[in-house]
Amino acid sequence: MSPAMSDVTVKSGILATADQRLVEERAMMLFQTDAIAGARGAMLALFRADRNAKLADQDALIRNSVEEHLFHCCLVVANETPHHPRFVWSIVLDHQWMGLDVPGSRFGQDNCDNIYRFSTIDAGCTYRIKGRFAASPPCDFSICAMPAQVGEHMAAEVVGYVGASMIDVGPDGSFAITADATPSGSRRNHLTIAGARTLMVRDSMAEWSVERPTALTIERTDAPQRDDFDPATAAVRAAELAGILSGFFLENIQHGMFEGGPLNKVDDPLPSGSRGGLITQCATGGYYRLGDGEALVLTLDRMDARYLGVQIVDMWMLSYDYRHHISCLNHSQAVPDADGRYRFVISASDPGVPNWLDGSGNACGCILVRWQHLPPGAQLEGSASSQLVRLEALRSVLPVNTPVIDAVTRAQQRERRFADYSGRFG
């Protein structure tokens, strides 16, 4: 334990753990190093030279994206101690807790409904993961084993997977999972980690007010745990990872995936697993640019998926500040129409409809729609469409009974959203 930790009482909680605080403290130390300062300059130059930097009002978004990319890299590298593994929350908005003022760590078109946690492992070791589902568990839970960090020359390729349906759980919600290089086969409560270096946990929460993430710990079982964190080595590694990650996502995901199709259009969803995403998910996306007085209407069919989520992000691969702005909505939060479909409106100003996606006043960005656990035989064709309209004509393309949301109701909606989001830190 570092000297700065010795006089701090860490508040207990699902995510507010001593391990989390230790790694955040280490990451904040790395964040101030000369190596990260050099990486900051290189990433700023990369983004500012990109074609999207010529769009209006992008520089503040670029600078924020650079800082959050960098801090994520500091967090996961500070946690690269496979002989003393820890689950650590990253890809999250800035926050104050446990005596720390922690920068944001979002990147990679992050899902606002997810709690992402990471651990670094050694495929030659054996581990035990212990957990407990909350009384109101997440809509979906999974652990993926991957050969590298997300964005380290790959999106999120999966070599091992365990989901909630593959875990036997005790009456109190507790469970234990073994993790080693042997194949899982039909075994329950087992995760194969052959060829893996990283574990990625997703808790997908649809009802923010009640659903809570899963309590998790991990320990090595084949030898005594040994924390071999080295600050000097980690600073260099974090800077190198930042360069790899930012370049990979900008070229392959932002340009190659989100900007690969026509402007202001979303296509039918495709399975995500083949593209480095969650193997139980289908997704679609695109990018939009709106002129003055324009709106983009998305029409989506849930197709009886366990989870449907739609969000807009900026051109630098970051979610908007979803605790204060309604830049994402899922099936539990959005209002369906009488035909069972969901219609979402993207516009720079409030159009006065229930399912407005608010990009903090920005008129351009990217769209990402995710369906998780679709039933067999779900008809993907025709399940997603988009239409560009003038704001004054918006009501003519929406169902006639679409409610009007006034400023007071919208403010109340935002207040509830912030309160519900804050529950993640309880």
C-alpha positions, 0 to 999 in steps of 0.5 A, a space after each residue: 500500500 502506498 503512503 497516500 493510501 495509508 491514511 484513507 478510509 475506503 468506502 466499501 461498495 460494489 465498485 468503490 473497492 480498495 483495489 479500485 482506489 489503489 489502481 486509480 491512484 497509480 493511474 493518476 500518478 502515471 497520468 502526470 509523467 513525461 511519457 504521457 505528456 509526449 503521448 498527449 502531444 502525439 495524439 493531439 497531432 493525430 486527431 487535429 490532422 484528421 479530416 473530421 477536425 475541419 468540422 465546426 466546433 471540434 477542438 474542445 471535443 478533440 482535447 477531451 477525447 485525448 485526455 480520456 483515451 490517455 487516462 484509460 490507458 493509464 488505468 489498464 496499464 496500472 492494473 497490468 499485474 497478472 500475478 496479483 489481478 484486480 477487477 477495475 472499472 474503466 471507460 467511465 465519466 469523471 468522478 469524485 469518490 474515496 478521496 480522489 478526483 478521478 478523470 474520465 476514461 471513456 473511448 471506443 464509442 462506449 455504451 452508456 448502459 455498461 459498467 466495464 471492468 478489466 483485469 490482466 491475467 497470464 494464460 499460464 496461471 489459474 484463477 478464481 473469480 468470485 461474485 455476487 449478483 445484486 438483488 436487482 441484477 443487470 439486464 446482462 452480464 458477461 466476462 470475455 477473455 481477450 488476447 490483448 487490451 481493447 484497441 491494442 491492434 484489435 477491437 475486442 476479439 474474444 477467446 473465452 466467454 462466460 455469461 450469466 446463463 452459464 453460471 450456477 448461482 447460490 440462493 444469495 446470488 453468489 457464485 464462483 468461476 474457475 479460469 484457466 487454459 483448459 477448454 470450457 466444453 460443457 462445464 458451467 462456471 468455467 472460463 477458458 483463458 488460453 491465449 488471453 491476457 485481458 478479462 473484460 466484464 460488462 454489466 449492462 443495466 437497462 433500468 438505471 434506478 434499480 439495476 446494480 452491477 455485480 460484485 466481483 473479485 479475482 485471485 490467483 490460485 496456483 501460486 502466492 499473489 505477487 504485485 509487480 507494478 513498476 511505475 517507470 515501466 508502466 508509464 512507458 507502456 501506457 504511452 505506447 498503448 495510447 498511440 496504438 489504441 487511438 490510431 487503431 480506433 480512429 482508422 478501423 472503427 471511426 473511419 472504417 466502420 462508422 463512416 463506412 456507409 452513407 451519411 445520415 443512414 443506418 443499415 440493418 444490424 449485423 452480429 457483433 462477434 464477427 467484428 470484435 464486439 460482444 458475441 451475444 449482440 447484433 449492432 448497427 451504426 453510422 454517422 450524421 451531419 445536420 444542417 440548421 433546422 434539421 433532424 434525423 429520425 431513427 426507427 427501430 424494432 426491438 425484435 424481442 431482444 433482452 436489451 435494446 440501446 441506442 446512443 450518439 457519440 462525438 466524432 472522436 469516439 466518446 459518448 456525450 456526458 450522458 449523466 446530464 444529457 439524454 444522449 442514449 436511451 434503452 428499451 426501458 427508458 425510451 417510449 415505444 409507439 403503438 406499433 411496438 417500434 421505437 422512434 428516436 430523434 437526433 437534433 441539435 436543439 430540443 424537438 419536444 419529443 420523448 425520445 430525443 437524443 441530445 448531443 450537447 448542441 453538436 450537429 454531427 456525430 456517430 450513431 450506435 444501436 445494440 441488440 443483446 440476446 435476440 431470440 432465434 429467428 429474429 428478422 434483422 432485415 428492415 429492423 432499423 431505418 433513418 429519415 432526414 427531415 426539417 424540424 418544422 416537418 418532424 411531427 408529420 413523420 412521427 405517429 400522431 399521438 407522439 407526446 409533446 415534452 415541454 421544458 419543465 418535463 425535460 428538466 425533470 427527465 434530466 434530474 431523474 437521469 442524474 439521480 439514477 446514474 449516481 446510484 452506480 457509485 453507491 
